Amino acid sequence: MSVPIENRQEFFAVENYKTALAHTEAHWQDPEQAAKLHARLSMVLKPRVHFAPGIEDRMTQEVANGAICAIAFNHASAFDPVQIAAMASQNPSFHPLIGKTMIGAKVGLFTSSVTGPIVPDLGALPIWRKKDVESKSDSAEERERLTGLRKLANQAVLATEIHGMNTGHHLAKHVEGTRNKKNPKMLLPVREGFGRVVAGVDPEVDILMMTGAFYYITAKA
């Protein structure tokens, strides 16, 4: 549930990552508001979802039986996170995940006065990327300090995702760790974050691991 934040730039600075993530955990998504936002995005974007044979029925059954989904996505476009949100409302199999799913999003979406109040109800967790934290004008000493903070912050994100899955939240994660700008049809080397989260969840939690691939079709003139 989104709550007012007076100075978003300061609140979500990498130096305050502990406070920012604690705030996120304290104000998990509001299911009613999440459903409205997902539905609006679905109406605008209308993503097409295709399942391999038997997967949709398996997912529906597993989730109905209490399984927590961990979905590994490629990262083909900056629009991928909103497409995931739209997809959840577009396909009935994903409806139980609405308001209960976490996904990493660049911290700039949280510092913005436009998107900042919205993204928490879409399940977003702040991710501090190098270009969000460091500047070319920083001294070598400052860059080293910020790099260390960024690593700690993103380790804390993984811990937040583990806690989220342990408390009934599903996970959608871009396993490449960065957007594939050269050839989105090919998968970049997979980062270890997804595996670390899944491996860190309590053994008693029933996890359904899935993969998802984005493919954007450019309209011809």
C-alpha positions in Angstrom: 0.0 0.0 0.0 1.5 3.3 -1.0 1.9 6.0 1.6 3.1 9.6 1.2 6.8 10.3 1.1 8.0 13.9 1.4 11.4 13.7 -0.3 11.6 10.7 -2.6 15.2 11.4 -3.8 16.5 11.3 -0.3 14.3 8.5 1.0 15.4 6.1 -1.8 19.1 7.1 -1.9 21.3 4.1 -1.8 22.6 5.3 1.6 19.1 4.7 2.9 18.5 1.3 1.3 17.6 -0.3 4.7 14.9 2.2 5.4 13.6 2.1 1.8 13.3 -1.7 1.8 11.9 -1.8 5.4 9.2 0.6 4.2 8.5 -1.6 1.2 8.0 -4.6 3.5 5.8 -2.7 5.8 3.6 -1.5 3.0 3.1 -4.6 0.8 0.7 -4.2 -2.1 -2.9 -3.4 -1.5 -4.8 -6.2 -3.3 -7.7 -4.0 -4.3 -5.6 -1.1 -5.6 -3.3 -3.6 -7.3 -6.2 -5.2 -9.2 -7.3 -1.8 -10.5 -3.7 -0.9 -11.7 -3.2 -4.3 -13.3 -6.5 -4.0 -15.1 -5.7 -0.6 -16.5 -2.4 -1.6 -17.8 -4.0 -4.7 -19.4 -6.5 -2.6 -21.2 -3.7 -0.4 -22.7 -1.0 -2.9 -23.5 -3.0 -6.1 -24.2 0.0 -8.5 -24.1 -0.5 -11.9 -25.6 0.4 -14.8 -23.4 1.2 -18.2 -24.8 1.9 -21.3 -22.7 3.7 -24.5 -23.7 1.3 -27.5 -23.8 0.1 -28.5 -20.3 1.8 -25.6 -18.5 -1.2 -23.4 -18.0 -3.3 -26.2 -16.4 -0.3 -27.2 -14.2 0.2 -23.7 -13.0 -3.5 -23.2 -12.2 -3.6 -26.4 -10.2 -0.3 -25.8 -8.3 -1.2 -22.3 -7.3 -4.7 -23.4 -6.2 -2.9 -26.0 -4.0 -0.8 -23.2 -2.4 2.3 -23.2 -4.5 4.4 -20.0 -4.7 5.5 -19.1 -8.2 9.1 -18.0 -9.0 9.1 -16.9 -12.7 12.4 -16.3 -14.4 12.1 -13.8 -17.3 14.4 -12.5 -19.9 14.8 -8.7 -20.2 14.2 -7.5 -23.7 12.7 -4.0 -23.1 12.4 -1.3 -20.6 8.7 -2.0 -20.8 9.0 -5.6 -19.5 7.9 -4.9 -15.9 4.7 -3.1 -17.0 4.0 -5.9 -19.5 4.3 -8.4 -16.6 1.8 -6.4 -14.7 -0.6 -6.2 -17.7 -0.1 -9.9 -18.3 -1.3 -10.7 -14.8 -4.7 -9.2 -15.5 -4.9 -10.4 -19.1 -4.8 -14.1 -18.3 -7.0 -15.9 -15.7 -4.1 -18.2 -14.7 -2.2 -15.2 -13.3 -5.2 -13.7 -11.4 -4.2 -15.3 -8.1 -0.8 -13.6 -8.3 -2.3 -10.1 -8.5 -1.4 -8.1 -5.4 1.0 -10.9 -4.2 3.9 -10.7 -6.6 7.3 -9.0 -6.3 9.4 -7.6 -9.2 12.5 -5.5 -9.2 12.3 -2.1 -10.7 14.9 0.7 -11.2 15.0 3.1 -8.2 14.2 6.0 -10.5 10.6 4.7 -10.7 10.4 5.2 -6.9 11.9 8.6 -6.8 9.6 10.0 -9.5 6.6 11.9 -8.2 4.5 10.4 -11.0 5.3 6.7 -10.8 6.6 6.6 -7.2 3.2 6.4 -5.5 2.0 3.7 -8.0 4.8 1.2 -8.4 4.6 -0.3 -4.8 1.0 -1.5 -5.5 2.4 -3.3 -8.6 4.8 -5.2 -6.4 7.9 -3.3 -7.3 11.1 -3.5 -5.2 13.7 -0.8 -5.7 16.9 -1.9 -7.5 20.0 0.4 -7.3 21.8 0.2 -10.6 25.3 1.5 -11.1 24.1 4.4 -13.3 21.5 5.3 -10.7 24.1 5.6 -8.0 27.4 6.7 -9.5 28.4 9.8 -11.5 31.3 10.4 -13.8 32.3 13.4 -11.7 32.7 11.2 -8.6 36.2 10.7 -7.3 37.7 7.2 -7.2 37.1 7.1 -3.5 33.5 8.1 -3.8 32.9 5.5 -6.5 34.4 2.8 -4.4 32.1 3.9 -1.5 29.0 3.9 -3.6 29.9 0.6 -5.3 30.1 -1.0 -1.8 26.7 0.5 -0.8 25.1 -0.6 -4.0 26.2 -4.2 -3.5 24.9 -4.2 0.1 21.6 -2.7 -1.1 21.1 -5.3 -3.8 22.0 -8.1 -1.4 19.3 -6.7 0.9 16.8 -6.8 -2.0 17.5 -10.6 -2.4 16.9 -11.0 1.4 13.6 -9.0 1.0 12.5 -11.3 -1.9 13.3 -14.4 0.2 11.2 -13.0 3.1 8.5 -12.2 0.7 8.3 -15.7 -0.7 8.4 -17.1 2.8 5.3 -15.0 3.6 3.2 -15.9 0.6 4.4 -13.6 -2.2 5.2 -14.8 -5.7 8.4 -13.6 -7.5 9.0 -12.4 -11.1 12.6 -11.7 -11.8 14.8 -10.7 -14.8 17.5 -13.3 -14.6 19.9 -11.6 -17.0 20.3 -8.8 -14.5 20.3 -6.1 -17.2 18.4 -5.3 -20.3 19.6 -7.1 -23.5 20.0 -4.1 -25.9 22.0 -6.0 -28.6 20.0 -9.1 -29.4 16.8 -9.6 -27.3 16.3 -13.0 -29.1 19.3 -14.3 -27.3 19.7 -14.8 -23.6 22.5 -13.0 -21.8 24.5 -14.9 -19.1 22.1 -15.6 -16.2 23.0 -13.9 -12.9 22.9 -15.8 -9.7 20.2 -13.7 -7.9 17.2 -15.8 -8.9 18.9 -19.0 -7.8 20.0 -17.5 -4.5 16.5 -16.3 -3.7 14.8 -19.7 -4.5 17.5 -21.6 -2.6 17.1 -19.3 0.4 13.3 -19.9 0.8 12.2 -22.2 3.6 12.1 -25.8 2.5 8.5 -26.1 3.6 7.4 -23.6 1.0 6.1 -25.3 -2.2 7.8 -23.4 -5.1 6.7 -23.7 -8.7 9.6 -22.5 -10.9 8.7 -21.3 -14.4 10.4 -19.4 -17.2 8.9 -16.6 -19.3 10.2 -15.1 -22.5 9.3 -11.7 -24.0 9.2 -11.1 -27.7 8.2 -7.8 -29.1 6.8 -7.5 -32.6 7.4 -4.2 -34.3 4.5 -3.1 -36.5 5.4 -2.6 -40.1 4.5 0.6 -41.9 
